[in-house]
Amino acid sequence: MRRTPVLLAIAFLLGFGGGYFARSAWMSRPHGGEAGAADLAAIRKLHQADIDATMTQDLNALTALWSDDAVNLGFPGPPVVGIKAMKEAYEKFKKDYPEFQVLRYANEMKQVQIADDWAIEMSDSEATFKMSAKGDPIIVPRARGMRLLKRQSDGSWKFAVVGLK
């Protein structure tokens, strides 16, 4: 009985798995000392801008959170693609629900992995809002989401893809 192919397959899988986990561990840490800390600070600044824009429902501030070629899966219907379509979607939502009010919005980053000019983050978010002034508050319980961020030329970060539905 020849064991060589089985042993080679096991060795390959161990090497592949070890490399994958080593790379994941390396990517989950901020890179480059100060550059990693600067990236995390810029990402936290984006998160605060997201909270502020969401709470005020300022259409310009909401649109400014997104990269030019962003994809938002959070609106009803097909994905919203591009900054112009994003602004139009926010305007339509505001027109359809003029009394919409966010009462509470929290987003807690659980993990972020930065690679070059991209960051993938896992976060938990929860919100309470009213669709109309007379409506009852709607509570969205804690939900786990994934967001892809894109570094801008000035070092700031913007949303590239948001996968909350």
Residue, then its C-alpha position, 0 to 999 in steps of 0.5 A: m500500500r502506497r502512503t506517499p500520495v496521502l502523506l503529500a496531500i496531508a502535508f499540502l493541506l497543513g501547509f496551505g492551512g498554516g499559511y492561510f491562518a498565518r496570513s489572516a493573523w498578520m492581516s488582522r493586525p494594523h500594519g506599519g506601526e503608525a500607518g496602522a494606527a492612522d488607518l484605524a483612527a481614520i476608520r473610527k472617524l468614518h464610523q463617527a461620521d456614519i453615526d452623525a449622518t444617520m442620526t441627523q439624516d443629512l443627505n449630503a453627509l450620508t452621501a459623503l460616506w461612500s466611495d464614488d463606485a460604492v455598492n449599497l445593498g441596504f435599500p429595498g430593491p436592487p443594489v444601489v451602485g455609484i455615488k450619484a445613484m446613492k444620492e438619488a436613493y437617499e433623496k427618494f427615501k427622504k421624499d417617500y418618508p419625510e417624517f422618518q427619524v432615527l432615535r438610536y443608532a449604534n455600530e460596534m466594530k468587532q474585527v477589521q482586516i486591512a490589506d493595501d487600500w481595502a479594509i473588511e470589517m465585521s460589526d454589530s449594529e442596532a437601531t431604533f427609528k420611526m417611519s412617521a411622527k405618529g408611528d411606533p418606534i421600530i427596534v432593529p435588534r443587534a445584527r452582524g454585518m460586513r462592510l468593505l471600506k476603500r482608502q481614499s487618496d487623502g488617507s481617509w476611508k469611505f464605504a465601498v460595499v455595505g452588505l446589510k439587508 
